[in-house]
Amino acid sequence: MLLKRREFLRTGALASAAMLMPRFLKAFESGNPLPMQNRVLVIIQLTGGNDGLNTIVPVTNDLYYAARPALALSPKETLSLSADAGLNPALPFFKELHDSGQLAVLNNVGYPDPDKSHFRSMDIWQSASDSRQYLQTGWMGRYLDAVCHGCEHPLQAVELDSTLSLALKGENNKAFAFKDPNRLYRTAQDPFFQQVNQAHTHTDTTADYLYQTLGNTLSNADYIFEQSKAQTSRQSYPATGLGRDLKQVASLLFSDINTRVYYLSLASFDTHSAQINRQKNLFTQLNDAVEAFVKDLRANNRFDDVLLMTFSEFGRRVAQNASAGTDHGTANQMFFISGALARKGLLNPLPDLKNLVDGDLKFTEDFRDVYATVLRKWLRADDARILGGRRKVYDFLG
């Protein structure tokens, strides 16, 4: 069958997803799955630049209250973490995790010469580059390249989204992005795609690659669909985007699909106006979804081998703006949640509000050191190879 150009273009959406399919999924069809790996990393990206000062609140710092007369949270409003730090009241389950020793917080995370553009700063965080360096691969994509070097089947990473983030794109290996296994399966069953996959003739190299990846996706969509329902979670999750995504992660995690890394996002943290209510709503979504997920992990005896990590592309400025919000800033905190943390609670001091740079927080912790810690201590990978050199490693993981 000679496929006409117009018909070929119809395959665009599915072929785009197909190019994100790791080659090793084909191996499952032969009945030879990869050995089960216990340790799993779940990354939640807080897209838009979360306001860290109203997340971990410096409740004894007069400079915080002076800079934010309308936005500052009083000590009585917050959930106490220490004599000087209070947690945003919309994160009560995070408080429970803190008190039970299953939450760690690293403050003042950033990088030198910070960029306040959403797109550029997100690229920096996802690629683990310097602020003036432009990389075409992501840190988790290079992880896939590294662990798959010389091995028969690559390990797997999955993003719960319709498109693949830079973070998961490697030189030779890429993660697989999908939002809904059911939708992927239904699309793969379309008679048109099945017909295209059965017979075709062409001479173009690019077309050959697209046909091959299309065929791989069609043959593996059924497997992903079956695995997604093989161990369907019985835990009740909130009816939010993040709740549904984490429930999907749990179902896959309890199956034999052998995913090592899951990547999710929660958007709309760009709180230039009306910040109090917007951040409250977003944190409620985050809190409730994570609570259901952790309860699910505990019930299935998986909490000790799952690490959940959050990050945002930057924090907000110290002073509030004229719209009851905050503008783009710099350093921020990261959360780490697991039943197997080696060190818990607040890992380092709160931001120094006396020592600002043009009204912004100074970073004291480089995010690439966090990546090195996760790669080396949690995923047992060669962090120096992935990140381009040896970096500092923290002690919150064993």
Residue, then its C-alpha position, 0 to 999 in steps of 0.5 A: m500500500l502506498l500511503k498518500r501524504r494526506e493520509f500519512l499526516r493523519t498519523g501525526a498525533l499517534a506517531s508523535a507519541a510513538m516517538l516517545m516510546p522506549r524501545f524496551l517495551k517491545a520486550f514485554e511482548s515476548g514474555n521476558p519482562l525486566p527484573m523488578q526494581n523496587r526503588v521508584l522516583v516520583i517528581i512533581q513539578l509545581t509549574g509557574g514558580n511557587d512562592g516559597l516564603n508562604t510555603i515554609v513561613p519564617v514566622t519569627n522574622d519581622l522582615y517577612y511581615a514588613a515586606r508582605p503586609a497583606l500576604a504574610l501568614s501569621p504564626k497562628e495560621t501556620l502549622s508549626l514545624s519549628a520555633d521559627a518555621g510554620l507550614n502553609p495551613a493548606l498542607p496539613f498532611f505534609k505536617e503529618l509527614h513531617d511529624s512522623g519523620q517522612l518529610a524533608v525540606l531543603n530551603n534556598v535551592g537555586y542556581p548561580d545567575p538565575d533567570k526569571s523567565h518561566f521557559r528559560s528557568m524551566d529549561i535550566w532545571q529540566s536540563a540541569s544546565d548552567s544559566r548560560q548553557y543550552l542543552q538539548t537533553g534533560w537530566m532524567g533523559r541522560y539518566l536513561d542514556a547512562v543506565c541503558h549504556g550497553c544493556e539489552h533493554p533500557l529502564q523506563a521513565v513515564e510522564l503523565d502528560s500529553t507531551l514529553s518534557l525536556a527533563l526526560k529527553g536523552e540523546n539515545n533514549k526518551a521516556f514515554a509520555f501519555k495522559d491516559p492509557n485508555r485513550l492511547y489504547r483506543t487510538a491504537q485500535d483505530p482501523f486506519f492505524q491498523q491498516v497503515n501498520q499492516a502494509h506499506t511501501h516507501t523509500d524515505t528514511t524519515a517515513d521508515y522511522l515513523y512507520q517503525t515507531l508507529g508499529n511499535t506503539l500499536s503493538n505496545a499500547d495494549y500492554i500499557f493498557e493491560q498493565s494500567k488496570a492489572q493492579t488498579s488502586r482501590q484507594s480513594y483519590p480526589a477528583t483532580g488532575l493530580g489526584r487522577d495522575l497519582k492514582q494512575v502512578a499507583s496502579l502502574l507502580f503496583s503492576d510489573i511494568n517496572t517503571r523507575v521514574y514518574y514525572l507529573s506536574l501541577a500548574s498555575f503557581d504564577t501568583h502575580s495577583a490574588q495569591i492567598n486564595r490561589q495558592k491555597n487552592l493549589f496546595t489543597q490539590l497537592n495535599d489531598a492527592v499526595e495524602a491519597f498516594v501515600k496511604d496507597l503506598r503504605a497499604n501496599n507496603r511500597f512507601d519505603d521504596v518510593l521517593l516523591m520530590t517536588f520542585s518549581e522553576f523559581g520562587r517569588r520576590v520577597a516583597q508583595n506587589a500591588s495586586a496582592g501577589t508576588d512577582h518572579g523571584t529566585a531561590n525556593q525550597m524542595f520537598f522530599i517524601s518517603g518512608a526511607l529518609a535518612r534525615k528528616g525535617l528542615l535540612n538547612p536554615l530558612p532564607d536570610l531576609k537581611n541578605l538579598v540581591d535586588g530584593d530576591l533571595k540568595f540561593t545557598e543550595d544548587f539544585r544540581d547537587v539535589y539531582a546528584t544525591v537522588l541519582r547516586k543514592w536513590l537510583r544508584a546511577d552514575d551522577a557524575r556522568i549524567l550531570g557532567g562532573r562530581r557534585k556535592v551530595y546531601d545526607f537525607l538519603g541513605 
